[in-house]
């Protein structure tokens, strides 16, 4: 199947089917953290989207505020949908790390 064919099929899915497809893709990525980096001295060493200074915990925080992926992509024009998939997979795989980063940053 070509990428174009896949895109056509994905566009024909109902919203529920699209959500299920995203869930399947996220589950397959949970053990992979490609696209996420930790660099000492950058954002306190927090997990960030590769080649950015956008921490995963910040994106998770926005998601908790009910900010949609579409809105995040609009607010962060350098991010891609793949970056968000990687962020959500990382957050699912390393939940306690993300929770701790959120707690640490809430305290100031």
C-alpha positions in Angstrom: 0.0 0.0 0.0 1.4 3.4 -0.9 1.3 6.4 1.4 -1.3 8.0 -0.9 -3.6 5.0 -0.7 -3.2 4.9 3.1 -4.0 8.6 3.3 -7.2 8.1 1.2 -8.3 5.2 3.4 -7.6 7.1 6.6 -9.6 10.1 5.4 -12.6 7.9 4.7 -12.7 6.7 8.3 -15.3 7.9 10.8 -14.1 10.0 13.7 -14.4 6.9 16.0 -12.4 4.8 13.5 -9.7 7.5 13.3 -9.4 7.6 17.1 -9.0 3.8 17.1 -6.4 4.0 14.4 -4.5 6.6 16.4 -4.7 4.3 19.5 -3.3 1.4 17.5 -0.4 3.4 16.2 0.3 4.9 19.6 0.4 1.4 21.2 2.8 0.2 18.6 5.1 3.1 19.4 5.0 2.8 23.1 8.3 0.9 23.4 10.0 3.3 21.0 11.0 6.8 21.9 12.2 8.0 18.6 11.9 11.7 18.1 12.3 12.4 21.8 15.7 13.5 23.3 17.1 14.3 26.6 20.1 16.7 26.6 21.8 17.7 29.8 21.6 21.5 30.1 18.6 21.8 27.8 15.2 22.3 29.6 16.7 20.8 32.7 17.4 17.6 30.9 13.7 16.9 30.4 12.5 14.8 27.6 11.9 17.1 24.6 10.7 16.8 21.1 13.9 16.2 19.1 15.7 19.3 17.8 13.4 21.6 19.9 13.2 22.9 23.4 9.6 21.7 23.8 9.4 19.4 26.8 7.0 16.4 26.6 5.6 17.4 30.0 4.5 20.8 28.7 2.6 19.1 25.8 1.0 16.7 28.3 0.0 19.6 30.5 -1.7 21.3 27.5 -3.5 18.1 26.7 -4.9 18.0 30.2 -6.3 21.4 29.7 -8.2 20.0 26.7 -6.0 21.6 24.1 -6.4 19.6 20.9 -3.6 18.2 18.8 -4.7 20.5 16.0 -4.4 23.5 18.3 -1.0 22.4 19.6 0.2 22.1 16.0 -1.1 25.6 15.3 0.6 27.1 18.4 3.8 25.3 17.8 4.3 25.5 14.0 7.6 23.6 14.1 5.9 20.5 15.5 4.4 17.8 13.3 1.7 15.3 14.0 4.5 12.7 14.2 6.1 14.7 17.0 2.9 14.6 19.0 2.5 10.9 18.4 6.0 10.4 19.8 5.3 12.7 22.7 2.1 10.8 23.7 3.9 7.5 23.3 6.7 8.7 25.5 4.3 10.0 28.1 2.5 6.7 28.1 5.7 4.7 28.5 7.3 7.0 31.1 4.3 8.3 32.9 6.0 8.7 36.3 8.8 10.7 34.8 6.3 13.1 33.1 4.2 13.3 36.3 7.3 14.3 38.3 8.3 16.9 35.8 4.8 18.4 35.9 4.9 18.4 39.8 8.4 20.0 39.8 7.4 22.7 37.5 4.1 23.5 39.3 6.1 24.3 42.4 8.0 27.0 40.6 
